[in-house]
Amino acid sequence: MNSVIDAAYRHSGNKYLQDKVASNYNEIQVILSKIEEEQDKILERLKN
């Protein structure tokens, strides 16, 4: 598990907060993945 999520679980007794941190982290990972895909497309276009 990611250290950010680990920290939320260790330092919070609030289940809602823990779930929210995990959810936000997962959403960020999806966004970063999309950015990487777009970067790859742009780099490929620049090569051609």
C-alpha positions as CSV (number, residue, x, y, z in Angstrom):
1,M,0.0,0.0,0.0
2,N,1.2,3.5,-0.8
3,S,2.9,5.4,2.1
4,V,0.3,8.3,1.8
5,I,-2.5,5.9,2.3
6,D,-0.6,4.1,5.1
7,A,-0.1,7.4,6.9
8,A,-3.8,8.1,6.7
9,Y,-4.7,4.8,8.2
10,R,-2.1,5.2,11.0
11,H,-2.9,8.7,12.0
12,S,-6.6,8.7,11.6
13,G,-9.3,6.8,13.5
14,N,-11.8,8.3,11.0
15,K,-12.8,5.6,8.5
16,Y,-14.4,8.2,6.2
17,L,-11.1,10.2,6.0
18,Q,-9.1,7.0,5.4
19,D,-11.5,6.0,2.5
20,K,-11.4,9.5,1.1
21,V,-7.6,9.6,1.0
22,A,-7.5,6.2,-0.7
23,S,-10.1,7.2,-3.2
24,N,-8.4,10.5,-4.0
25,Y,-5.1,8.7,-4.4
26,N,-6.6,6.3,-6.8
27,E,-8.2,9.1,-8.8
28,I,-4.8,10.9,-9.0
29,Q,-3.2,7.7,-10.3
30,V,-5.8,7.5,-13.1
31,I,-5.2,11.1,-14.0
32,L,-1.4,10.6,-14.1
33,S,-1.9,7.5,-16.3
34,K,-3.9,9.6,-18.8
35,I,-1.3,12.3,-18.8
36,E,1.4,9.7,-19.5
37,E,-0.6,8.4,-22.4
38,E,-1.0,11.9,-23.9
39,Q,2.7,12.5,-23.5
40,D,3.5,9.3,-25.4
41,K,1.1,10.4,-28.2
42,I,2.7,13.8,-28.4
43,L,6.3,12.4,-28.4
44,E,5.3,10.0,-31.1
45,R,3.9,12.9,-33.2
46,L,7.1,14.9,-32.7
47,K,9.2,12.0,-33.9
48,N,7.3,11.8,-37.2
